[in-house]
Amino acid sequence: MMRTPNHLLSSIFLPTSLALAMSMTGCSSDKSGTDSQAAAVDPNVLADTQALVVNNGTEPESLDPHKVSGVPESTLGRQMLEGLTNTDAEGKTIPAMATSWESEDNKVWTFKLRDAKWSNDDPVTAEDFVYSMRRLVDPNTASPYSSYLVDAKVVGADQIVDGKAGIETLGVKAIDDKTLQITLSEPVPYFPDMLIHNSVKPVHKKTVEAFGDKWTAPENIVVNGPYKPTQWQINDKIVLTRNASYYDDANTTIDTVTFLPIPSSTTDVARYQAGEIDVTYNEIPTEQFASLKEQVGDQLTVSPYLCTYYYEFNTVKPPFNDPNVRRALALALDRDTIADKVIGQGQTAAYQLTPPATNGDIANSPEWSTWDQEKRVTEAKKLLTEAGYSDSNPLTFELLYNTNDNHKKTAVAATSLWKQALGFVDVTLTNKEWKTYLDTRRNGNYQIARAGWCGDYNEASAFLNIAKSDNSGNYGKYNNANFDSLMAQTLKAGVSPEQRANLYKQAEAQLDQDMGLLNIYHYVSPRLVKPYVIGFPTKDILDNWQVKNLSIAKH
């Protein structure tokens, strides 16, 4: 049940800074005629102008699928590029560029490609996927997702990423123009599910080679998806227009979609209420949540979301190279207060990295999760004292987060809760805009950083792989040989789904024992959607919505 901020403040003692974190944004009483607008919409009568405006949350790092790792970039990528597989409105894997696939042993996979064209009318061929997958693992590309095909067990990917073999040794081969064969070193039964991800979508070789880093500029880019960028004004907007060469363009309705890079959820909501945005980013200010629900009803959707919010320790830099210090902070942080009262939109406290909603039974409840807060704090103080910290020698560190209202509120709340529980903890908060924040994390120039991970596909490995010592997304440099071994065992021949789930549980237990990450809460996806936007999905736990499946009703 959702509770208002006033109720929260009267039901629990909160330090001043934590109360401030819960009241950083105000409420609006402007109903903007939304009730009558919703009643007037007939989904079967389409508007003459099929244009959509969406807030994407931030300026993208790049439009190159091999140069990015974030959700905002993947959202854009889904509209422009289409991989071998895709997802439907419920998040299930469906054919995309591949019309079918088969494997007798879950190791050698054969994909049959449809007749499709790039936006310049070149045919989409199996060689496009060979080139693109080689480019992903090529050390010269320096992709933050370079280890994705390593995790997928594609033959040769590990040696190529390590610079020990050439890209031509990758186990990806074009049998003919419409037949692609991918060979894995271990059986991966969920391999087609992995191919929905942005990093394994194709890029147009001639365009990349002709324009280098500028191949994604609107005047240069060639795409195979339903939309093509025609304008890109940095920190203002990206406009995508229908790609007439897309194989399913006849079933696409919206002509243009404008993506805005607004990091402030308060501004996002205000512009939605002013009629300037049709779909908000999936973050709603806590203080506005209840009033918005009352004002706009079903326009405020709260969907399940396969993501975890956590703080990432830099495990190779003081003070978090000491596992006892990491454990002390994890024990002392009252994540229930953050999930229920600071954010309070249906999020649940996280005691493991993998969200419980992930396919398969992999719930792991560490013993300390059953302790009351007093016992947790007592143990945390003991660990910090043993590590040499006290009132005269406080634990000091810097907490990095990217510019965002809810991240700031969470950081202020966490700092306050640590101070209240432990006393001798001094935290400096540092916020940076998205690109700089990502660069800072990737270079290891931080002590502890806000992080969030959303499943690239619906399977526990989509989360646990990022904690493997050789994973390109393991910016905190967590390293445990037993954890790596457990994850390797999940893909051995003959491992049943039940055995795999048990190995995942053991991996979660190892990660908790080392406290490699400080898990805080599992997400939901709250956003505002105008009633005239028809077809926006609310049951896809991966949140892989696509403009090509939407339309605008007359309003």
Secondary structure, DSSP 8 states (H G I E B T S, - for coil): ----HHHHHHHS---HHHHHHTSSS------TTHHHHHHH--TTSB-SS-EEEEE-SS--S-S-TTS--SHHHHHHHHHH---SEEE-TTS-EEESSEEEEE-SSSSEEEEEE---B-TTS-B--HHHHHHHHHHHH-TTT--TTTTHHHHTTBTTHHHHHTTSS-GGGSSEEEEETTEEEEEBSS--TTHHHHTTSGGGS---HHHHHHHGGGGGSTTT---SSSEEEEEEETTTEEEEEE-TTSTTGGG----EEEEE----HHHHHHHHHTTS-SB--S---HHHHHHHHHHHGGGEEEEEEEEEEEEEE-TTSTTTTSHHHHHHHHHH--HHHIIIIII-SS-EE-SSSS-TTSSS------GGGGS-HHHHHHHHHHHHHHTT--SSS-EEEEEEEES-HHHHHHHHHHHHHHHHHHSSEEEEEEEE-HHHHHHHHHTT--SEEEEEEE-SSSSTHHHHGGGSTT-TT-TT----HHHHHHHHHTTSTT--HHHHHHHHHHHHHHHHHHT-EEEEEEEEEEEEB-TTEET--SS-TT----GGG-EEB--
